[in-house]
Amino acid sequence: MKQKLLAATLLTGAILAAAPALAQTAADLGKSLTPTGAIRAGNAEGTIPAWTGGITTPAPGWHLGQNRPDPYASERPLFSITAQNVGKYQGKLTAGTVGMLRTLPSFHVDVYPTHRSFAAPQYIYDNAIANASRAHLANDGQDVVGAQVAIPFPIPHNGNEAVWNHILRWRGTEIQRQVQTAITTPTGDYTLQRTLEKIYLPYDIPGLNNPKKWDSMYWGEIQEPPRIAGLITMAISYQNPFEQPRTAWQYYPGERRVRRAPEISYDTPYNNVDGLATVDDYDLFNGAVDRYDWKLVGRREFYVPYNCNKFQDPKLHYSDIVKKDSVNPDVVRWELHRVWVVDATLKPDFMHIYSRRTIYMDEDSWQMLISDRYDGRNQLWRTGWAMSVQVPDVPAYIADGYVLTDLYQHRYLVQGMHNQERPPTYINTRISPRDYTAEALRRSGRR
């Protein structure tokens, strides 16, 4: 198995070395480039269409509180990639995807027609174009200065700028959702963990007075299983996490106490997932960027999970999704898209369990779609996907769940399933900064 994973690692190295040079400038935004910096035209082969504005109108008859319909439910796969034919397609597959195909017997990739569904409000487009001329990095790339509301660097010149585009991307102003996490074993067994999450995104709120430069505020209460029910985690992240580190608190129901949690960052193990993810694996990457050298490799075409509405189909039970070896491949939609590739290498004087990360970001939305992570020997270890969808009522292109796979253990973690829950909301949830204080957390404790 390790030889197969090493081959996948070497393959990706060859792909990265072949990346094309960048030629666009800020003057192209809104013209040959979209306002967020994507190439407006399709590719020469016609397998990637032009961007024509995305999906901005909800389905007829839909209203807030209902499940959002799959706009492409009637489509069928163009072809499937398996362990038997992976060699034909591996030039457009990430190392992690190749590793899964070669080591997980039941895994396959169903490729569908490509749809560039991303859309955002007009003020996001206007600010993205303006940011290209006014935003810049400070403090050795650890901070963004001059950006407002939208992605700061639609024409990225280095890896730090590209990663900041993901961190500060448009995804609505407030997120409220009740989700299930599945933690699997190599035999296919799994446990479910139900969490109520409230995420406030101050950077994306026009006109908000934000003197502390908050980036995001997270509040999560575990509701099931009973042994950990009532545990609440609250964290506040800042636009410059190197200068102003993330602050976090936890409410422990057994003690009925609120405590500071200073270690919710970097490679601290993520709470209650049996060591399958680190804190900075959430959202495929979050937090301070200071421990890695981020190399902007370029823009390439890859098969990636995209328009994954079927993953959250309310007709599916969690047992229909969580299978042995991998998430049920039949509920994951893959499409060919242009993505920005960034290769991150751990700096010599820093420590992290991942010596390297290669990330693949959607050129339209800047959402990270895949993240491959390597161990201390530079061997491919883990891969993660964002199960992303367009939410027309916002509008925004949003990660609606994650799958994080450990290729050594043949185990994986699924975050964000809400098939049997109330659909998430992304705007007008009545969340405010007042909800993210130690006193508010103390009042929320239920037992």
BELVENQUI-V582658 format. One line per field, one symbol per residue. ss: DSSP state (H for helix, E for strand, - for the rest). A space follows every 10 residues. Layout:
ss->???
This chain:
ss->-HHHHHHHHH HHHHHHH--- -----HHHE- --E-----E- ---------- ---------- ---------- --------EE E----HHHHH HH--HHHHHH HHH-----EE E--------- -HHHHHHHHH HHHH-EEE-- --EEE----- --------HH HHHHHHH--- ---EEEEEEE EEEE-----E EEEEEEEEEE -HHH------ ---EEEEEEE EEEE------ -EEEEEEE-- ------EEEE EE----EEEE --------E- -------EHH H--------- -EEEEEEEEE EEEEE---HH HH-----HHH HE----E-HH H--EEEEEEE EEEEEE---- -----EEEEE EE-----EEE EEEE-----E EEEEEEEEEE E----EEEEE EEEEEE---- EEEEEEE--- ----E----- --HHH--HHH HHHH---
